[in-house]
Amino acid sequence: MSSPIHVDSERVYQFAQSLSKFCGYLESTGQSLSAEVSRLGNTWQDPGFQQFRERFKKTEAMLQRFVVESRKTVPKLEDHASLITDFTHLAPPQ
């Protein structure tokens, strides 16, 4: 009989770390882009800019929600990886 676990705990942990780094990148880049959009408004002063800024802010809000949810997920993934590691070390060989 084969083991009921078919997952590599190290890959789960690595993914959690990559996700965490990606969230940091989104946060820092998002802040820079937001500042650039504000500066852009100083020279782009027509209805097109207002439409662009509204779409940008909606997209920015979606990305912020993604970051918040991902930051909640990272520790869960790390815990999951740890449990997998513990279980595979405790499980009898097949």
PyRosetta script that sets phi, psi and omega in degrees:
from pyrosetta import init, pose_from_sequence

init()
pose = pose_from_sequence("MSSPIHVDSERVYQFAQSLSKFCGYLESTGQSLSAEVSRLGNTWQDPGFQQFRERFKKTEAMLQRFVVESRKTVPKLEDHASLITDFTHLAPPQ")
pose.set_psi(1, 138.0)
pose.set_omega(1, -178.8)
pose.set_phi(2, -88.2)
pose.set_psi(2, 160.9)
pose.set_omega(2, 179.3)
pose.set_phi(3, -64.5)
pose.set_psi(3, 142.1)
pose.set_omega(3, 179.9)
pose.set_phi(4, -74.6)
pose.set_psi(4, -5.8)
pose.set_omega(4, -178.9)
pose.set_phi(5, -101.6)
pose.set_psi(5, 124.0)
pose.set_omega(5, 179.3)
pose.set_phi(6, -126.3)
pose.set_psi(6, 58.5)
pose.set_omega(6, -178.6)
pose.set_phi(7, -148.3)
pose.set_psi(7, 144.6)
pose.set_omega(7, 179.0)
pose.set_phi(8, -96.1)
pose.set_psi(8, 110.4)
pose.set_omega(8, -176.5)
pose.set_phi(9, -59.9)
pose.set_psi(9, -34.3)
pose.set_omega(9, 179.6)
pose.set_phi(10, -65.6)
pose.set_psi(10, -38.0)
pose.set_omega(10, 178.4)
pose.set_phi(11, -69.1)
pose.set_psi(11, -36.4)
pose.set_omega(11, 176.7)
pose.set_phi(12, -63.3)
pose.set_psi(12, -45.3)
pose.set_omega(12, 179.3)
pose.set_phi(13, -62.8)
pose.set_psi(13, -44.4)
pose.set_omega(13, 179.2)
pose.set_phi(14, -61.9)
pose.set_psi(14, -39.5)
pose.set_omega(14, 177.7)
pose.set_phi(15, -63.1)
pose.set_psi(15, -42.3)
pose.set_omega(15, 178.6)
pose.set_phi(16, -58.9)
pose.set_psi(16, -41.8)
pose.set_omega(16, 179.1)
pose.set_phi(17, -66.7)
pose.set_psi(17, -41.8)
pose.set_omega(17, 177.8)
pose.set_phi(18, -63.2)
pose.set_psi(18, -41.3)
pose.set_omega(18, 178.9)
pose.set_phi(19, -63.4)
pose.set_psi(19, -41.4)
pose.set_omega(19, 178.5)
pose.set_phi(20, -62.6)
pose.set_psi(20, -44.4)
pose.set_omega(20, 178.3)
pose.set_phi(21, -63.8)
pose.set_psi(21, -40.7)
pose.set_omega(21, 179.5)
pose.set_phi(22, -62.3)
pose.set_psi(22, -40.5)
pose.set_omega(22, 177.7)
pose.set_phi(23, -61.6)
pose.set_psi(23, -42.4)
pose.set_omega(23, 177.0)
pose.set_phi(24, -61.7)
pose.set_psi(24, -41.4)
pose.set_omega(24, 177.6)
pose.set_phi(25, -62.5)
pose.set_psi(25, -46.4)
pose.set_omega(25, 179.5)
pose.set_phi(26, -60.7)
pose.set_psi(26, -41.0)
pose.set_omega(26, -179.8)
pose.set_phi(27, -64.0)
pose.set_psi(27, -49.2)
pose.set_omega(27, -176.8)
pose.set_phi(28, -69.3)
pose.set_psi(28, -42.1)
pose.set_omega(28, 178.7)
pose.set_phi(29, -67.1)
pose.set_psi(29, -39.1)
pose.set_omega(29, 178.9)
pose.set_phi(30, -61.1)
pose.set_psi(30, -40.6)
pose.set_omega(30, 178.6)
pose.set_phi(31, -64.5)
pose.set_psi(31, -42.4)
pose.set_omega(31, 178.9)
pose.set_phi(32, -64.2)
pose.set_psi(32, -45.1)
pose.set_omega(32, -179.8)
pose.set_phi(33, -65.1)
pose.set_psi(33, -38.6)
pose.set_omega(33, 179.0)
pose.set_phi(34, -61.1)
pose.set_psi(34, -42.4)
pose.set_omega(34, 177.8)
pose.set_phi(35, -64.9)
pose.set_psi(35, -39.2)
pose.set_omega(35, 178.8)
pose.set_phi(36, -65.1)
pose.set_psi(36, -39.4)
pose.set_omega(36, 178.3)
pose.set_phi(37, -62.7)
pose.set_psi(37, -41.0)
pose.set_omega(37, 177.7)
pose.set_phi(38, -61.1)
pose.set_psi(38, -44.1)
pose.set_omega(38, 178.7)
pose.set_phi(39, -66.1)
pose.set_psi(39, -36.6)
pose.set_omega(39, 179.2)
pose.set_phi(40, -60.8)
pose.set_psi(40, -33.9)
pose.set_omega(40, 179.0)
pose.set_phi(41, -63.3)
pose.set_psi(41, -19.3)
pose.set_omega(41, 177.7)
pose.set_phi(42, -70.2)
pose.set_psi(42, -27.2)
pose.set_omega(42, -177.5)
pose.set_phi(43, -113.5)
pose.set_psi(43, -19.3)
pose.set_omega(43, -180.0)
pose.set_phi(44, -105.8)
pose.set_psi(44, 95.7)
pose.set_omega(44, -171.9)
pose.set_phi(45, -122.3)
pose.set_psi(45, 70.0)
pose.set_omega(45, 173.9)
pose.set_phi(46, -146.2)
pose.set_psi(46, 174.9)
pose.set_omega(46, -178.0)
pose.set_phi(47, -58.6)
pose.set_psi(47, -27.3)
pose.set_omega(47, 178.0)
pose.set_phi(48, -60.8)
pose.set_psi(48, -38.1)
pose.set_omega(48, 179.0)
pose.set_phi(49, -66.8)
pose.set_psi(49, -40.7)
pose.set_omega(49, 179.8)
pose.set_phi(50, -60.2)
pose.set_psi(50, -42.9)
pose.set_omega(50, 178.3)
pose.set_phi(51, -64.0)
pose.set_psi(51, -44.8)
pose.set_omega(51, 178.8)
pose.set_phi(52, -60.6)
pose.set_psi(52, -46.7)
pose.set_omega(52, -177.8)
pose.set_phi(53, -61.8)
pose.set_psi(53, -39.6)
pose.set_omega(53, 178.1)
pose.set_phi(54, -63.3)
pose.set_psi(54, -45.4)
pose.set_omega(54, 178.0)
pose.set_phi(55, -64.1)
pose.set_psi(55, -40.7)
pose.set_omega(55, 179.3)
pose.set_phi(56, -61.2)
pose.set_psi(56, -45.9)
pose.set_omega(56, -178.4)
pose.set_phi(57, -64.5)
pose.set_psi(57, -37.0)
pose.set_omega(57, 176.8)
pose.set_phi(58, -65.1)
pose.set_psi(58, -44.3)
pose.set_omega(58, 178.7)
pose.set_phi(59, -64.9)
pose.set_psi(59, -41.4)
pose.set_omega(59, 178.2)
pose.set_phi(60, -60.3)
pose.set_psi(60, -42.0)
pose.set_omega(60, 179.2)
pose.set_phi(61, -64.7)
pose.set_psi(61, -39.4)
pose.set_omega(61, 177.7)
pose.set_phi(62, -63.8)
pose.set_psi(62, -42.9)
pose.set_omega(62, 178.9)
pose.set_phi(63, -64.9)
pose.set_psi(63, -37.8)
pose.set_omega(63, 177.8)
pose.set_phi(64, -64.2)
pose.set_psi(64, -39.8)
pose.set_omega(64, 176.7)
pose.set_phi(65, -64.3)
pose.set_psi(65, -39.8)
pose.set_omega(65, 177.1)
pose.set_phi(66, -60.0)
pose.set_psi(66, -44.9)
pose.set_omega(66, -179.7)
pose.set_phi(67, -63.0)
pose.set_psi(67, -44.8)
pose.set_omega(67, -179.7)
pose.set_phi(68, -59.8)
pose.set_psi(68, -48.4)
pose.set_omega(68, -178.9)
pose.set_phi(69, -66.6)
pose.set_psi(69, -38.9)
pose.set_omega(69, 179.1)
pose.set_phi(70, -65.8)
pose.set_psi(70, -39.6)
pose.set_omega(70, 178.0)
pose.set_phi(71, -62.9)
pose.set_psi(71, -31.5)
pose.set_omega(71, 175.6)
pose.set_phi(72, -72.8)
pose.set_psi(72, -30.3)
pose.set_omega(72, -175.9)
pose.set_phi(73, -78.6)
pose.set_psi(73, -33.4)
pose.set_omega(73, -175.9)
pose.set_phi(74, -54.4)
pose.set_psi(74, -51.4)
pose.set_omega(74, 179.9)
pose.set_phi(75, -63.8)
pose.set_psi(75, -31.6)
pose.set_omega(75, 177.6)
pose.set_phi(76, -66.3)
pose.set_psi(76, -41.4)
pose.set_omega(76, 177.1)
pose.set_phi(77, -64.3)
pose.set_psi(77, -41.6)
pose.set_omega(77, 178.3)
pose.set_phi(78, -63.4)
pose.set_psi(78, -41.8)
pose.set_omega(78, 176.8)
pose.set_phi(79, -62.9)
pose.set_psi(79, -42.1)
pose.set_omega(79, 179.3)
pose.set_phi(80, -61.0)
pose.set_psi(80, -44.8)
pose.set_omega(80, 179.0)
pose.set_phi(81, -61.2)
pose.set_psi(81, -41.4)
pose.set_omega(81, 179.1)
pose.set_phi(82, -64.3)
pose.set_psi(82, -43.2)
pose.set_omega(82, 178.2)
pose.set_phi(83, -63.4)
pose.set_psi(83, -39.7)
pose.set_omega(83, 178.2)
pose.set_phi(84, -62.4)
pose.set_psi(84, -45.5)
pose.set_omega(84, 179.0)
pose.set_phi(85, -60.2)
pose.set_psi(85, -47.3)
pose.set_omega(85, 179.2)
pose.set_phi(86, -60.1)
pose.set_psi(86, -45.2)
pose.set_omega(86, -177.5)
pose.set_phi(87, -64.7)
pose.set_psi(87, -43.3)
pose.set_omega(87, -177.6)
pose.set_phi(88, -67.9)
pose.set_psi(88, -26.3)
pose.set_omega(88, 176.7)
pose.set_phi(89, -80.2)
pose.set_psi(89, -23.9)
pose.set_omega(89, -179.8)
pose.set_phi(90, -92.3)
pose.set_psi(90, -24.6)
pose.set_omega(90, -176.8)
pose.set_phi(91, -68.5)
pose.set_psi(91, 139.4)
pose.set_omega(91, 177.6)
pose.set_phi(92, -68.0)
pose.set_psi(92, 147.8)
pose.set_omega(92, 179.4)
pose.set_phi(93, -61.7)
pose.set_psi(93, 146.2)
pose.set_omega(93, -179.4)
pose.set_phi(94, -95.7)
pose.dump_pdb("model.pdb")
